[in-house]
């Protein structure tokens, strides 16, 4: 079980919770959350996500990641305009935050 902030992920059962509420995620959404929460506090590049979640080693389009990220943020109740769980680090990648972030450090 991996727990960061109030999000828990059970990789073996492929289940996710926010607080006491289970969040139903598609396979790719779960893989995206798992890839980020497993490295919480660290920036994960889009190239790493494409490799780890989609199994491709070539760069296609960041739209795939952006669309899935939008769905994940909505399901987790993370404000898409000022996210507190998963933040976009411009020019670097995405980071699952260890704690609440200040507005100045997030940019979606």
DOLUM-894802 format. One record per residue (C-alpha): residue number from 1; residue in one letter; chain; x, y, z. Coordinates in pm, 1 decimal, always signed. Example, Ala and Ser with C-alpha at 12.3 -4.5 7.8 and 13.67 -1.06 7.14 Angstrom:
2
<rec><resi>1</resi><resn>A</resn><chain>A</chain><x>+1230.0</x><y>-450.0</y><z>+780.0</z></rec>
<rec><resi>2</resi><resn>S</resn><chain>A</chain><x>+1367.0</x><y>-106.0</y><z>+714.0</z></rec>
//
This chain:
108
<rec><resi>1</resi><resn>X</resn><chain>A</chain><x>+0.0</x><y>+0.0</y><z>+0.0</z></rec>
<rec><resi>2</resi><resn>X</resn><chain>A</chain><x>+129.2</x><y>+345.1</y><z>-90.4</z></rec>
<rec><resi>3</resi><resn>X</resn><chain>A</chain><x>-18.5</x><y>+645.3</y><z>+92.1</z></rec>
<rec><resi>4</resi><resn>X</resn><chain>A</chain><x>+59.0</x><y>+1010.3</y><z>+18.0</z></rec>
<rec><resi>5</resi><resn>X</resn><chain>A</chain><x>-153.2</x><y>+1295.6</y><z>+150.8</z></rec>
<rec><resi>6</resi><resn>X</resn><chain>A</chain><x>-497.8</x><y>+1134.1</y><z>+175.1</z></rec>
<rec><resi>7</resi><resn>X</resn><chain>A</chain><x>-458.1</x><y>+914.5</y><z>-135.1</z></rec>
<rec><resi>8</resi><resn>X</resn><chain>A</chain><x>-395.1</x><y>+541.5</y><z>-94.4</z></rec>
<rec><resi>9</resi><resn>X</resn><chain>A</chain><x>-301.4</x><y>+304.6</y><z>-374.2</z></rec>
<rec><resi>10</resi><resn>X</resn><chain>A</chain><x>-292.1</x><y>-73.5</y><z>-347.7</z></rec>
<rec><resi>11</resi><resn>X</resn><chain>A</chain><x>-77.0</x><y>-184.2</y><z>-644.4</z></rec>
<rec><resi>12</resi><resn>X</resn><chain>A</chain><x>-148.0</x><y>-555.2</y><z>-606.0</z></rec>
<rec><resi>13</resi><resn>X</resn><chain>A</chain><x>-527.6</x><y>-511.3</y><z>-596.9</z></rec>
<rec><resi>14</resi><resn>X</resn><chain>A</chain><x>-511.9</x><y>-211.5</y><z>-836.6</z></rec>
<rec><resi>15</resi><resn>X</resn><chain>A</chain><x>-740.9</x><y>-6.1</y><z>-610.9</z></rec>
<rec><resi>16</resi><resn>X</resn><chain>A</chain><x>-727.7</x><y>+362.0</y><z>-513.1</z></rec>
<rec><resi>17</resi><resn>X</resn><chain>A</chain><x>-887.3</x><y>+562.3</y><z>-231.5</z></rec>
<rec><resi>18</resi><resn>X</resn><chain>A</chain><x>-911.2</x><y>+931.0</y><z>-145.7</z></rec>
<rec><resi>19</resi><resn>X</resn><chain>A</chain><x>-978.6</x><y>+943.2</y><z>+226.4</z></rec>
<rec><resi>20</resi><resn>X</resn><chain>A</chain><x>-1239.7</x><y>+674.3</y><z>+295.9</z></rec>
<rec><resi>21</resi><resn>X</resn><chain>A</chain><x>-1385.7</x><y>+683.4</y><z>-55.7</z></rec>
<rec><resi>22</resi><resn>X</resn><chain>A</chain><x>-1271.4</x><y>+435.1</y><z>-317.9</z></rec>
<rec><resi>23</resi><resn>X</resn><chain>A</chain><x>-1194.0</x><y>+595.6</y><z>-653.4</z></rec>
<rec><resi>24</resi><resn>X</resn><chain>A</chain><x>-1268.5</x><y>+384.8</y><z>-959.2</z></rec>
<rec><resi>25</resi><resn>X</resn><chain>A</chain><x>-995.5</x><y>+433.5</y><z>-1217.5</z></rec>
<rec><resi>26</resi><resn>X</resn><chain>A</chain><x>-947.2</x><y>+282.9</y><z>-1561.5</z></rec>
<rec><resi>27</resi><resn>X</resn><chain>A</chain><x>-638.8</x><y>+69.7</y><z>-1616.6</z></rec>
<rec><resi>28</resi><resn>X</resn><chain>A</chain><x>-435.6</x><y>+356.5</y><z>-1765.4</z></rec>
<rec><resi>29</resi><resn>X</resn><chain>A</chain><x>-557.8</x><y>+605.1</y><z>-1505.0</z></rec>
<rec><resi>30</resi><resn>X</resn><chain>A</chain><x>-448.7</x><y>+367.7</y><z>-1229.4</z></rec>
<rec><resi>31</resi><resn>X</resn><chain>A</chain><x>-110.9</x><y>+312.7</y><z>-1397.1</z></rec>
<rec><resi>32</resi><resn>X</resn><chain>A</chain><x>-63.6</x><y>+690.1</y><z>-1423.9</z></rec>
<rec><resi>33</resi><resn>X</resn><chain>A</chain><x>-149.0</x><y>+749.3</y><z>-1056.5</z></rec>
<rec><resi>34</resi><resn>X</resn><chain>A</chain><x>+71.9</x><y>+458.3</y><z>-950.2</z></rec>
<rec><resi>35</resi><resn>X</resn><chain>A</chain><x>+366.4</x><y>+581.7</y><z>-1160.6</z></rec>
<rec><resi>36</resi><resn>X</resn><chain>A</chain><x>+340.2</x><y>+924.2</y><z>-996.4</z></rec>
<rec><resi>37</resi><resn>X</resn><chain>A</chain><x>+258.0</x><y>+829.3</y><z>-635.6</z></rec>
<rec><resi>38</resi><resn>X</resn><chain>A</chain><x>+533.6</x><y>+564.8</y><z>-628.8</z></rec>
<rec><resi>39</resi><resn>X</resn><chain>A</chain><x>+779.4</x><y>+852.1</y><z>-688.4</z></rec>
<rec><resi>40</resi><resn>X</resn><chain>A</chain><x>+595.5</x><y>+1114.1</y><z>-481.2</z></rec>
<rec><resi>41</resi><resn>X</resn><chain>A</chain><x>+798.2</x><y>+1429.0</y><z>-428.8</z></rec>
<rec><resi>42</resi><resn>X</resn><chain>A</chain><x>+1002.3</x><y>+1366.7</y><z>-744.8</z></rec>
<rec><resi>43</resi><resn>X</resn><chain>A</chain><x>+940.3</x><y>+1501.4</y><z>-1092.6</z></rec>
<rec><resi>44</resi><resn>X</resn><chain>A</chain><x>+845.6</x><y>+1228.4</y><z>-1339.7</z></rec>
<rec><resi>45</resi><resn>X</resn><chain>A</chain><x>+909.8</x><y>+1324.3</y><z>-1701.4</z></rec>
<rec><resi>46</resi><resn>X</resn><chain>A</chain><x>+654.5</x><y>+1277.3</y><z>-1974.3</z></rec>
<rec><resi>47</resi><resn>X</resn><chain>A</chain><x>+898.5</x><y>+1040.2</y><z>-2145.6</z></rec>
<rec><resi>48</resi><resn>X</resn><chain>A</chain><x>+908.9</x><y>+823.8</y><z>-1831.9</z></rec>
<rec><resi>49</resi><resn>X</resn><chain>A</chain><x>+529.0</x><y>+822.5</y><z>-1814.1</z></rec>
<rec><resi>50</resi><resn>X</resn><chain>A</chain><x>+494.3</x><y>+726.5</y><z>-2180.8</z></rec>
<rec><resi>51</resi><resn>X</resn><chain>A</chain><x>+736.8</x><y>+438.3</y><z>-2122.8</z></rec>
<rec><resi>52</resi><resn>X</resn><chain>A</chain><x>+599.4</x><y>+322.4</y><z>-1784.4</z></rec>
<rec><resi>53</resi><resn>X</resn><chain>A</chain><x>+226.6</x><y>+371.7</y><z>-1841.7</z></rec>
<rec><resi>54</resi><resn>X</resn><chain>A</chain><x>+180.7</x><y>+336.3</y><z>-2217.9</z></rec>
<rec><resi>55</resi><resn>X</resn><chain>A</chain><x>+477.0</x><y>+108.0</y><z>-2286.7</z></rec>
<rec><resi>56</resi><resn>X</resn><chain>A</chain><x>+618.8</x><y>+317.6</y><z>-2567.6</z></rec>
<rec><resi>57</resi><resn>X</resn><chain>A</chain><x>+973.6</x><y>+440.9</y><z>-2601.1</z></rec>
<rec><resi>58</resi><resn>X</resn><chain>A</chain><x>+903.2</x><y>+696.3</y><z>-2871.7</z></rec>
<rec><resi>59</resi><resn>X</resn><chain>A</chain><x>+753.3</x><y>+1038.7</y><z>-2818.7</z></rec>
<rec><resi>60</resi><resn>X</resn><chain>A</chain><x>+402.6</x><y>+1070.4</y><z>-2957.9</z></rec>
<rec><resi>61</resi><resn>X</resn><chain>A</chain><x>+190.2</x><y>+1350.0</y><z>-2812.6</z></rec>
<rec><resi>62</resi><resn>X</resn><chain>A</chain><x>+156.0</x><y>+1492.8</y><z>-2465.3</z></rec>
<rec><resi>63</resi><resn>X</resn><chain>A</chain><x>-221.0</x><y>+1508.7</y><z>-2529.0</z></rec>
<rec><resi>64</resi><resn>X</resn><chain>A</chain><x>-252.7</x><y>+1143.9</y><z>-2419.9</z></rec>
<rec><resi>65</resi><resn>X</resn><chain>A</chain><x>-98.9</x><y>+1222.7</y><z>-2081.8</z></rec>
<rec><resi>66</resi><resn>X</resn><chain>A</chain><x>-291.5</x><y>+1550.0</y><z>-2049.0</z></rec>
<rec><resi>67</resi><resn>X</resn><chain>A</chain><x>-628.1</x><y>+1386.9</y><z>-2118.8</z></rec>
<rec><resi>68</resi><resn>X</resn><chain>A</chain><x>-569.9</x><y>+1103.2</y><z>-1871.3</z></rec>
<rec><resi>69</resi><resn>X</resn><chain>A</chain><x>-429.6</x><y>+1346.7</y><z>-1615.4</z></rec>
<rec><resi>70</resi><resn>X</resn><chain>A</chain><x>-744.5</x><y>+1558.1</y><z>-1644.6</z></rec>
<rec><resi>71</resi><resn>X</resn><chain>A</chain><x>-963.0</x><y>+1254.0</y><z>-1581.1</z></rec>
<rec><resi>72</resi><resn>X</resn><chain>A</chain><x>-747.8</x><y>+1148.4</y><z>-1283.4</z></rec>
<rec><resi>73</resi><resn>X</resn><chain>A</chain><x>-754.8</x><y>+1496.7</y><z>-1129.8</z></rec>
<rec><resi>74</resi><resn>X</resn><chain>A</chain><x>-1134.3</x><y>+1512.4</y><z>-1159.5</z></rec>
<rec><resi>75</resi><resn>X</resn><chain>A</chain><x>-1182.0</x><y>+1165.4</y><z>-1010.4</z></rec>
<rec><resi>76</resi><resn>X</resn><chain>A</chain><x>-946.9</x><y>+1243.7</y><z>-720.7</z></rec>
<rec><resi>77</resi><resn>X</resn><chain>A</chain><x>-1116.5</x><y>+1579.8</y><z>-665.2</z></rec>
<rec><resi>78</resi><resn>X</resn><chain>A</chain><x>-793.2</x><y>+1767.2</y><z>-739.3</z></rec>
<rec><resi>79</resi><resn>X</resn><chain>A</chain><x>-868.9</x><y>+2117.0</y><z>-871.9</z></rec>
<rec><resi>80</resi><resn>X</resn><chain>A</chain><x>-758.7</x><y>+2117.0</y><z>-1235.4</z></rec>
<rec><resi>81</resi><resn>X</resn><chain>A</chain><x>-683.2</x><y>+2491.0</y><z>-1220.6</z></rec>
<rec><resi>82</resi><resn>X</resn><chain>A</chain><x>-487.5</x><y>+2482.1</y><z>-891.3</z></rec>
<rec><resi>83</resi><resn>X</resn><chain>A</chain><x>-395.1</x><y>+2117.4</y><z>-829.9</z></rec>
<rec><resi>84</resi><resn>X</resn><chain>A</chain><x>-276.3</x><y>+2013.4</y><z>-485.1</z></rec>
<rec><resi>85</resi><resn>X</resn><chain>A</chain><x>-205.6</x><y>+1645.6</y><z>-549.9</z></rec>
<rec><resi>86</resi><resn>X</resn><chain>A</chain><x>-46.2</x><y>+1624.6</y><z>-893.5</z></rec>
<rec><resi>87</resi><resn>X</resn><chain>A</chain><x>+129.8</x><y>+1935.1</y><z>-1018.1</z></rec>
<rec><resi>88</resi><resn>X</resn><chain>A</chain><x>+276.1</x><y>+2016.9</y><z>-1355.1</z></rec>
<rec><resi>89</resi><resn>X</resn><chain>A</chain><x>+635.9</x><y>+2133.8</y><z>-1339.3</z></rec>
<rec><resi>90</resi><resn>X</resn><chain>A</chain><x>+669.8</x><y>+2334.0</y><z>-1657.1</z></rec>
<rec><resi>91</resi><resn>X</resn><chain>A</chain><x>+932.9</x><y>+2200.6</y><z>-1894.3</z></rec>
<rec><resi>92</resi><resn>X</resn><chain>A</chain><x>+1011.9</x><y>+1906.5</y><z>-1663.7</z></rec>
<rec><resi>93</resi><resn>X</resn><chain>A</chain><x>+712.7</x><y>+1680.9</y><z>-1600.5</z></rec>
<rec><resi>94</resi><resn>X</resn><chain>A</chain><x>+464.0</x><y>+1595.1</y><z>-1326.8</z></rec>
<rec><resi>95</resi><resn>X</resn><chain>A</chain><x>+500.1</x><y>+1551.7</y><z>-952.7</z></rec>
<rec><resi>96</resi><resn>X</resn><chain>A</chain><x>+272.7</x><y>+1387.9</y><z>-695.8</z></rec>
<rec><resi>97</resi><resn>X</resn><chain>A</chain><x>+307.8</x><y>+1625.4</y><z>-403.9</z></rec>
<rec><resi>98</resi><resn>X</resn><chain>A</chain><x>+405.7</x><y>+1495.6</y><z>-59.9</z></rec>
<rec><resi>99</resi><resn>X</resn><chain>A</chain><x>+197.9</x><y>+1769.0</y><z>+107.4</z></rec>
<rec><resi>100</resi><resn>X</resn><chain>A</chain><x>-5.3</x><y>+2076.0</y><z>+25.7</z></rec>
<rec><resi>101</resi><resn>X</resn><chain>A</chain><x>+165.4</x><y>+2305.2</y><z>-223.9</z></rec>
<rec><resi>102</resi><resn>X</resn><chain>A</chain><x>+170.4</x><y>+2684.5</y><z>-242.6</z></rec>
<rec><resi>103</resi><resn>X</resn><chain>A</chain><x>+1.4</x><y>+2842.3</y><z>-542.2</z></rec>
<rec><resi>104</resi><resn>X</resn><chain>A</chain><x>+331.5</x><y>+2977.4</y><z>-675.2</z></rec>
<rec><resi>105</resi><resn>X</resn><chain>A</chain><x>+482.2</x><y>+2630.7</y><z>-725.7</z></rec>
<rec><resi>106</resi><resn>X</resn><chain>A</chain><x>+200.0</x><y>+2477.1</y><z>-926.7</z></rec>
<rec><resi>107</resi><resn>X</resn><chain>A</chain><x>+114.0</x><y>+2547.9</y><z>-1285.7</z></rec>
<rec><resi>108</resi><resn>X</resn><chain>A</chain><x>-129.4</x><y>+2332.2</y><z>-1477.2</z></rec>
//
